[in-house]
Each structure stands twice: as structure tokens, then as C-alpha cells.
């Protein structure tokens, strides 16, 4: 059973930083494309950043230059470094894993709350 557990969320002031972590158990993350999504109240879940098995990254335009996604396959962990946070980025942040080899399977973490407020 593959499980994803996020941590690192919390309350931060505008302009501050947080680093989210997602630890995967039940499998090796080297065969998964990984991503971070967020969902604000009343809004749809949206992709924030993704990283492929080969380390290629992609970002939503709104976070480019401020957020960095990375992975440590040895630790079975993916990270999201978030800098210069804005109040409108308050949301629940979810870790996502998509198996890169057949069968294609998707997994989600339970989410971690990030609140950006003074």
C-alpha cells in the first residue's frame, strides 16, 4: 500500500518561507512522477509544481522563481521550498504521485495546511 504523508505546513507571514516535505512509503519514489497541488477554500485543486522521474521540473506561472520542487530518492521524499509567500496562497497543499511505469496509478497525501497571514 503506497502512502504519502505531507508535513511542514503552518502559519507564515506574507513574504515568509516554508518547506513542505512528502514522505512516501510502500514503494520507491524513483518510479513515480511527483507533484504538489493546492486547494484553497471554494476553489479547484491546482498543480503548483511537478518533478519527473528524471528530475525535470515544471511550475505554475504564479510560483515560478519563488517555489522549488526537489526529490531525494534515497530518502523517498519530495520537497517544496516556498519563498515570498502571498496571502492568496493560503490553501491545503497536497502531495501527488503518479506511477511512471505500467500500471499507471495515482496516489494522494492527506494534505497540509499553509496559511499566509499577518
VOLO-713743 format. One line per field, with one value per residue: residue number from 1; residue in one letter; x, y, z of N, C-alpha, C, CB in turn. Coordinates in nm, 3 decimals. Glycine has a CB too. Example, Ala and Ser with C-alpha at 12.3 -4.5 7.8 and 13.67 -1.06 7.14 Angstrom:
BEGIN
k [1:2]
r [A:S]
n.u [1.319:1.285]
n.v [-0.569:-0.225]
n.w [0.780:0.708]
ca.u [1.230:1.367]
ca.v [-0.450:-0.106]
ca.w [0.780:0.714]
c.u [1.320:1.290]
c.v [-0.330:0.003]
c.w [0.780:0.787]
cb.u [1.131:1.408]
cb.v [-0.447:-0.060]
cb.w [0.905:0.572]
This chain:
BEGIN
k [1:2:3:4:5:6:7:8:9:10:11:12:13:14:15:16:17:18:19:20:21:22:23:24:25:26:27:28:29:30:31:32:33:34:35:36:37:38:39:40:41:42:43:44:45:46:47:48:49:50:51:52:53:54:55:56:57:58:59:60:61:62:63:64:65:66:67:68:69:70:71:72:73:74:75:76:77:78:79:80:81:82:83:84:85:86:87:88:89:90:91:92:93:94:95:96:97:98:99:100:101:102:103:104:105:106:107:108:109:110:111:112:113:114:115:116:117:118]
r [X:X:X:X:X:X:X:X:X:X:X:X:X:X:X:X:X:X:X:X:X:X:X:X:X:X:X:X:X:X:X:X:X:X:X:X:X:X:X:X:X:X:X:X:X:X:X:X:X:X:X:X:X:X:X:X:X:X:X:X:X:X:X:X:X:X:X:X:X:X:X:X:X:X:X:X:X:X:X:X:X:X:X:X:X:X:X:X:X:X:X:X:X:X:X:X:X:X:X:X:X:X:X:X:X:X:X:X:X:X:X:X:X:X:X:X:X:X]
n.u [0.084:0.074:0.162:0.137:0.271:0.242:0.420:0.519:0.366:0.194:0.155:0.249:0.401:0.319:0.547:0.717:0.876:0.835:0.899:0.784:0.742:0.720:0.679:0.713:0.580:0.579:0.653:0.906:1.007:1.136:1.020:0.808:0.643:0.631:0.434:0.317:0.016:-0.240:-0.524:-0.748:-1.004:-1.322:-1.226:-1.089:-0.868:-0.528:-0.238:0.079:0.356:0.570:0.769:0.961:1.048:1.304:1.394:1.318:1.150:0.842:0.643:0.364:0.280:0.244:0.409:0.665:1.011:0.988:0.910:1.043:1.068:1.185:1.350:1.444:1.549:1.674:1.584:1.322:1.156:0.990:1.017:0.896:1.002:0.906:0.907:0.879:0.601:0.251:-0.059:-0.278:-0.201:-0.270:-0.381:-0.471:-0.212:-0.124:0.041:0.129:0.152:0.238:0.253:0.516:0.561:0.386:0.136:-0.042:-0.083:-0.232:-0.164:-0.247:-0.161:-0.271:-0.278:-0.154:-0.193:-0.138:-0.104:-0.102:-0.056:-0.073]
n.v [-0.118:0.204:0.501:0.850:1.107:1.427:1.707:2.002:2.226:2.527:2.837:3.138:3.456:3.706:3.713:3.541:3.213:2.863:2.511:2.230:1.881:1.552:1.232:0.912:0.592:0.234:0.195:0.262:0.589:0.648:0.551:0.708:0.995:1.302:1.543:1.864:1.993:2.238:2.350:2.594:2.732:2.687:2.671:2.504:2.221:2.274:2.239:2.299:2.250:2.019:1.720:1.507:1.156:1.166:1.404:1.642:1.953:2.136:2.429:2.613:2.923:3.126:3.075:3.053:3.104:3.152:2.922:2.596:2.271:1.953:1.635:1.353:1.062:0.864:0.905:0.870:1.091:1.396:1.745:2.080:2.389:2.698:3.033:3.385:3.405:3.457:3.601:3.503:3.252:3.086:2.774:2.424:2.205:1.946:1.639:1.448:1.144:0.979:0.678:0.593:0.380:0.110:-0.058:0.253:0.443:0.650:0.843:1.012:1.241:1.332:1.599:1.923:2.209:2.538:2.858:3.189:3.478:3.790]
n.w [0.000:-0.105:0.053:0.115:0.301:0.407:0.542:0.727:0.683:0.794:0.977:0.832:0.781:0.534:0.263:0.382:0.430:0.369:0.397:0.252:0.303:0.168:0.244:0.114:0.146:0.115:-0.144:-0.393:-0.469:-0.699:-0.928:-0.972:-1.099:-0.939:-0.758:-0.641:-0.531:-0.472:-0.284:-0.238:-0.022:-0.161:-0.416:-0.708:-0.703:-0.781:-0.986:-0.856:-0.870:-1.041:-1.068:-1.262:-1.302:-1.397:-1.307:-1.424:-1.406:-1.356:-1.328:-1.199:-1.346:-1.161:-0.946:-1.029:-0.992:-0.724:-0.585:-0.530:-0.639:-0.536:-0.521:-0.326:-0.385:-0.240:0.014:-0.024:-0.056:-0.136:-0.189:-0.130:-0.159:-0.054:-0.113:-0.043:0.015:-0.043:0.070:-0.078:-0.138:0.057:0.148:0.131:0.087:-0.126:-0.174:-0.458:-0.639:-0.933:-1.093:-1.306:-1.465:-1.622:-1.423:-1.465:-1.189:-0.943:-0.652:-0.349:-0.089:0.245:0.278:0.377:0.574:0.471:0.577:0.501:0.649:0.823]
ca.u [0.000:0.153:0.110:0.208:0.248:0.299:0.449:0.587:0.274:0.179:0.123:0.366:0.367:0.346:0.688:0.793:0.909:0.807:0.942:0.699:0.802:0.625:0.747:0.637:0.607:0.512:0.712:1.020:0.954:1.211:0.937:0.692:0.645:0.578:0.385:0.249:-0.106:-0.301:-0.666:-0.797:-1.147:-1.410:-1.157:-1.047:-0.729:-0.446:-0.098:0.175:0.487:0.587:0.904:0.953:1.143:1.438:1.429:1.266:1.050:0.753:0.580:0.262:0.342:0.232:0.508:0.799:1.109:0.970:0.897:1.134:1.038:1.302:1.326:1.557:1.502:1.731:1.500:1.182:1.092:0.987:1.008:0.854:1.050:0.820:0.959:0.798:0.462:0.147:-0.184:-0.365:-0.150:-0.326:-0.450:-0.421:-0.117:-0.129:0.145:0.072:0.246:0.186:0.348:0.565:0.564:0.255:0.013:-0.043:-0.161:-0.218:-0.179:-0.252:-0.147:-0.387:-0.271:-0.103:-0.246:-0.046:-0.177:-0.015:-0.132:-0.003]
ca.v [0.000:0.327:0.611:0.976:1.186:1.561:1.781:2.129:2.337:2.609:2.979:3.218:3.592:3.737:3.729:3.437:3.088:2.732:2.397:2.114:1.750:1.444:1.103:0.804:0.458:0.128:0.181:0.352:0.702:0.666:0.514:0.795:1.139:1.359:1.679:1.934:2.064:2.312:2.378:2.698:2.718:2.727:2.667:2.372:2.185:2.314:2.197:2.402:2.212:1.877:1.674:1.375:1.058:1.207:1.529:1.761:2.021:2.234:2.512:2.708:3.054:3.213:3.043:3.045:3.193:3.157:2.786:2.497:2.132:1.867:1.500:1.276:0.924:0.782:0.924:0.852:1.215:1.509:1.870:2.203:2.510:2.810:3.162:3.505:3.359:3.559:3.559:3.427:3.115:3.008:2.659:2.293:2.159:1.801:1.568:1.354:1.053:0.904:0.574:0.621:0.254:0.045:0.017:0.392:0.458:0.781:0.844:1.145:1.254:1.385:1.744:2.002:2.345:2.652:2.982:3.306:3.588:3.870]
ca.w [0.000:-0.113:0.134:0.109:0.421:0.398:0.666:0.704:0.671:0.914:0.962:0.798:0.742:0.392:0.235:0.451:0.361:0.428:0.318:0.268:0.275:0.143:0.255:0.051:0.197:0.040:-0.276:-0.415:-0.546:-0.823:-1.042:-0.971:-1.117:-0.816:-0.773:-0.533:-0.568:-0.362:-0.298:-0.149:0.003:-0.269:-0.545:-0.752:-0.678:-0.892:-0.982:-0.820:-0.924:-1.066:-1.098:-1.322:-1.250:-1.441:-1.240:-1.492:-1.323:-1.415:-1.226:-1.237:-1.370:-1.044:-0.844:-1.089:-0.932:-0.578:-0.534:-0.588:-0.607:-0.546:-0.473:-0.275:-0.399:-0.133:0.132:-0.064:-0.015:-0.228:-0.114:-0.196:-0.092:-0.092:-0.067:-0.076:0.014:-0.053:0.138:-0.168:-0.149:0.166:0.090:0.169:-0.013:-0.138:-0.248:-0.554:-0.704:-1.048:-1.132:-1.440:-1.541:-1.609:-1.449:-1.419:-1.066:-0.877:-0.507:-0.288:0.054:0.314:0.271:0.489:0.564:0.468:0.596:0.487:0.710:0.923]
c.u [0.088:0.085:0.200:0.172:0.321:0.326:0.511:0.495:0.265:0.141:0.252:0.320:0.390:0.493:0.776:0.812:0.863:0.863:0.855:0.775:0.691:0.704:0.656:0.678:0.532:0.565:0.833:0.976:1.027:1.129:0.811:0.729:0.575:0.531:0.326:0.131:-0.152:-0.448:-0.707:-0.948:-1.229:-1.348:-1.120:-0.901:-0.647:-0.302:-0.009:0.310:0.492:0.731:0.895:1.054:1.287:1.481:1.386:1.153:0.961:0.678:0.462:0.328:0.344:0.341:0.650:0.891:1.097:0.963:0.996:1.092:1.165:1.266:1.455:1.512:1.556:1.648:1.352:1.098:1.098:0.960:0.949:0.901:0.969:0.873:0.866:0.650:0.364:0.020:-0.275:-0.317:-0.189:-0.413:-0.403:-0.333:-0.111:-0.011:0.077:0.183:0.175:0.291:0.387:0.575:0.430:0.249:0.022:-0.137:-0.131:-0.242:-0.173:-0.222:-0.271:-0.389:-0.214:-0.145:-0.132:-0.132:-0.079:-0.094:-0.045:-0.084]
c.v [0.124:0.436:0.732:1.057:1.319:1.617:1.914:2.249:2.416:2.750:3.057:3.356:3.612:3.769:3.624:3.312:2.968:2.625:2.279:1.988:1.649:1.314:0.994:0.671:0.357:0.108:0.273:0.465:0.721:0.630:0.601:0.938:1.198:1.502:1.733:2.010:2.145:2.337:2.478:2.679:2.769:2.722:2.523:2.348:2.218:2.266:2.316:2.374:2.062:1.844:1.532:1.280:1.095:1.340:1.655:1.821:2.112:2.304:2.590:2.845:3.142:3.189:3.037:3.149:3.203:3.019:2.695:2.358:2.050:1.730:1.437:1.130:0.833:0.791:0.904:0.974:1.318:1.634:1.981:2.319:2.628:2.938:3.274:3.471:3.476:3.510:3.474:3.285:3.030:2.896:2.532:2.244:2.006:1.749:1.464:1.270:0.982:0.805:0.592:0.497:0.186:-0.050:0.160:0.404:0.593:0.767:0.988:1.135:1.317:1.538:1.808:2.147:2.446:2.778:3.098:3.428:3.662:3.876]
c.w [0.000:-0.031:0.121:0.233:0.408:0.538:0.627:0.687:0.801:0.879:0.935:0.755:0.592:0.370:0.298:0.367:0.442:0.337:0.351:0.232:0.252:0.144:0.200:0.113:0.112:-0.100:-0.284:-0.506:-0.678:-0.946:-1.051:-1.013:-0.994:-0.839:-0.645:-0.592:-0.448:-0.392:-0.192:-0.129:-0.115:-0.407:-0.581:-0.715:-0.802:-0.874:-0.951:-0.886:-0.942:-1.095:-1.148:-1.258:-1.287:-1.384:-1.313:-1.411:-1.408:-1.303:-1.284:-1.251:-1.246:-0.940:-0.899:-1.026:-0.780:-0.515:-0.605:-0.543:-0.626:-0.491:-0.427:-0.278:-0.289:-0.005:0.102:-0.032:-0.127:-0.146:-0.199:-0.111:-0.144:-0.030:-0.110:-0.085:0.021:0.018:0.051:-0.191:-0.028:0.108:0.160:0.054:-0.008:-0.219:-0.338:-0.616:-0.818:-1.093:-1.278:-1.527:-1.522:-1.490:-1.394:-1.300:-1.005:-0.728:-0.458:-0.139:0.113:0.315:0.396:0.468:0.565:0.477:0.593:0.535:0.809:1.052]
cb.u [-0.095:0.171:0.097:0.174:0.294:0.205:0.543:0.672:0.137:0.307:0.051:0.450:0.450:0.259:0.733:0.726:1.059:0.654:1.092:0.573:0.895:0.549:0.787:0.659:0.566:0.369:0.609:1.142:0.965:1.337:0.898:0.628:0.574:0.682:0.284:0.345:-0.217:-0.225:-0.750:-0.766:-1.187:-1.458:-1.031:-1.067:-0.716:-0.449:-0.057:0.192:0.602:0.498:0.996:0.977:1.110:1.443:1.575:1.218:1.119:0.654:0.682:0.146:0.269:0.098:0.474:0.791:1.095:0.843:0.752:1.280:0.923:1.423:1.261:1.600:1.542:1.875:1.522:1.123:1.160:0.878:1.146:0.698:1.204:0.674:1.101:0.845:0.437:0.117:-0.260:-0.377:0.001:-0.409:-0.424:-0.539:0.025:-0.261:0.248:-0.006:0.305:0.146:0.288:0.699:0.683:0.220:-0.107:-0.085:-0.129:-0.316:-0.069:-0.389:-0.023:-0.391:-0.405:0.053:-0.343:0.043:-0.256:0.034:-0.259:0.024]
cb.v [0.000:0.373:0.569:1.053:1.109:1.654:1.700:2.118:2.288:2.609:3.034:3.150:3.694:3.856:3.862:3.401:3.080:2.711:2.365:2.126:1.705:1.463:1.073:0.803:0.445:0.156:0.212:0.276:0.830:0.583:0.366:0.796:1.184:1.355:1.686:2.031:1.964:2.446:2.248:2.839:2.792:2.861:2.756:2.357:2.034:2.465:2.131:2.411:2.261:1.831:1.684:1.383:0.919:1.214:1.534:1.726:2.103:2.167:2.609:2.711:3.126:3.195:2.912:3.066:3.329:3.234:2.734:2.525:2.076:1.927:1.414:1.323:0.868:0.826:1.063:0.730:1.271:1.489:1.910:2.207:2.532:2.785:3.186:3.566:3.264:3.593:3.682:3.498:3.116:3.099:2.649:2.192:2.221:1.758:1.500:1.430:0.951:1.000:0.434:0.687:0.162:-0.031:-0.055:0.489:0.343:0.883:0.758:1.210:1.336:1.333:1.800:1.989:2.374:2.652:2.981:3.324:3.535:4.013]
cb.w [0.122:-0.260:0.280:-0.021:0.549:0.320:0.761:0.586:0.630:0.995:1.089:0.686:0.823:0.344:0.280:0.580:0.335:0.451:0.343:0.183:0.390:0.006:0.403:-0.102:0.347:0.033:-0.389:-0.476:-0.464:-0.820:-1.032:-0.833:-1.253:-0.704:-0.883:-0.457:-0.615:-0.337:-0.285:-0.205:0.131:-0.244:-0.543:-0.903:-0.641:-0.909:-1.114:-0.666:-0.832:-1.180:-0.974:-1.473:-1.303:-1.591:-1.221:-1.635:-1.213:-1.516:-1.164:-1.132:-1.482:-0.981:-0.778:-1.242:-0.991:-0.544:-0.551:-0.548:-0.697:-0.470:-0.582:-0.129:-0.536:-0.104:0.190:0.006:0.112:-0.340:-0.064:-0.218:-0.115:-0.049:-0.122:-0.210:0.130:-0.202:0.185:-0.300:-0.165:0.262:-0.064:0.200:0.010:-0.201:-0.152:-0.664:-0.602:-1.165:-1.107:-1.433:-1.494:-1.737:-1.388:-1.534:-0.965:-0.938:-0.438:-0.311:0.089:0.456:0.244:0.502:0.679:0.338:0.728:0.338:0.779:0.869]
